[in-house]
Amino acid sequence: MKFMCEWCFKHGAGKKWYLNSRNYLRETALEVNAEEYIFEVWKQFEKVYLQRIYGISMKGPGYKFDIPIIGRALKWYVNSWFRKETPLKGRNPRRAEGHPGQVIPLADAKKILEMAEPVIRVNCACRHMTRGIKDPCCLAFGVLAESVPKLPRYVPDRGVEPLHMDEAQDFVEEMNNDGRVHTVWFGPMPYIVALCSCEMPECAAMRIRTSYDLQFLYKGEYVANVDFTKCDGCQSCVSRCSFGALTFDGSMNRPFIDGWQCFGCGLCATACPQGTIQMKERTSFPALKEVW
């Protein structure tokens, strides 16, 4: 998936795409008509994700993806929606065109919050859709923060509450401690609108990716790597992986990480008291540098 590298060149100004301050500016929002776009996405969240992406069928969601040839063609077609960049103001919010996200570790989540403003905490759209619960575990930026008051179901019970940078950073650290996976979202690209902290199975994006390999949510820029010389076998990392990448070998008393399955969320690394697990750049692994 070479376009991931292209995103960083095109939208990252030589950095990771989500660490370019220009992607948070109101001028960028105006260029891509972000206000109208993101309001339509969140207003019709259930329709966007259930009808357009999953597909409604008596056979269950997404069954067509398993049909030979047709399934591959359909998957390619749906994937093309998420990374669509042109026309800037003509992307269809009902198909989430130009609205992909990526998994990020806690350290990068905190860096994002140094650039995003205003920031408010909002009810998670996925958790509201799947469980009907109000859980203010996501952070909205810029025009999305301004649009949420018009969408009451995403407003927390105690109302809209702007967060200062340090408050927002403390919040994502709390979410990390609770085992939530951080994801950052275009809305539409290159404008960035949200930092979510959710988990399996509630997160629609994680389910779509792990169940059907649809590129609505990309793997992170990092891969977890174990330094066995530091590991004391405490197993603090064991329950932290949502993607099936980490297993613990009882006979060797050591964790093992499958780099092909790792999404780079960093939850295992932040749980390790010995600093045994380090997050390394995905591109530093020849076999994984295009596995997004």
Beta strands, then each sheet from edge to edge (+ up, - down):
strand 1: 101-104
strand 2: 119-122
strand 3: 138-141
strand 4: 181-186
strand 5: 192-198
strand 6: 217-218
strand 7: 222-226
strand 8: 246-249
strand 9: 254-257
strand 10: 277-281
sheet 1: 2+ 3- 5+ 4- 1+ 6+
sheet 2: 7+ 10-
sheet 3: 8+ 9-
end
